[in-house]
Amino acid sequence: MGREVTTTNQHLHDASNALFATVADRIGAVAAAGAIASPFWLTRLQGVSEVAAILAPILGVVWLLVQIITKVIDGWRSARK
């Protein structure tokens, strides 16, 4: 029984390698599958994009403030020494 499973798996592996012989073939297959499936996930992707468009500028300002405060504190500490 174990040998039959191994043989079947080997045949599937060989068929997969024959179908997608190169990296370009694999990338093309993934791109085609994504294009076929896009109507199903497009609405979710649009929602995520809208949230990211709102949050990215806010997070950018917060990160800039963190960097400015850190530099000011580091400068203040080095001036005290």
N, C-alpha and C positions, 0 to 999 in steps of 0.2 A: 504494500500500500504506500509506504513512504517513497519508494522509488517511482511509483506512478505520479505522485504529486510533484516530485522533483523534475521529472521528465516534462510534465505539463507546464510547470513554471518555466522551464528552460525554453520550451517552444514559444510561450508567450513573450519571453524576454527576447528571443531571436526575432520574432515577428515585429516587436516594438522597435528593435534596432534597425530592421529592414525598412520600416515605414518612416522612421525619423532618423535617418542616417547621419545627418549633420546638425549642428547647433542651429543653423539657419532654418532647417526644417522644423525643429522643435519650437523656435520662436514664432515662426509663421503659423504653426498649429495653435499656439496659445493666443496669438493675435486674432485668428479667425474665430476661436471659441469665445473670446471676449467680445468680439463684434456681434456674434450671434446672441450672446447672453445680455448685451447692453440694455435692451429695453426693460429687462427685469430689475436691474440695479441702478438705472439712470436717475430715477426719482430720489433714491436714497443718496446718491452721489451729489445731486443738486442741493439737497438739504444740508449735507456736510459742508459743501462749498459755501453756502450762505452763512453758516455758523462760523466757519473759518474766516470769512471776509469781515465779520463783525469782531471776532476775537483777536485776530492778528495785529491790528493797530494798537489795541489796548495792551496786549502783552508786550508789544514792541516798546511802548512808552514806559511800562513797568520795568522792563529789562534795562532801558536806558537810564532810568532813575536809579536803579540798583548800581549800575556801573559808575554813575556820577557820584553817588553817596560814598561808594567804596573808595574811589580815588580821593575824594575830599578828606575822608577819615584817614586814609594812608598818608596823605600829605600833612595833615594836622599832627599825626603821631610822629612822623619823621622830623617835623619842625620842633617838637617838644624835646627831642633827644639831644 
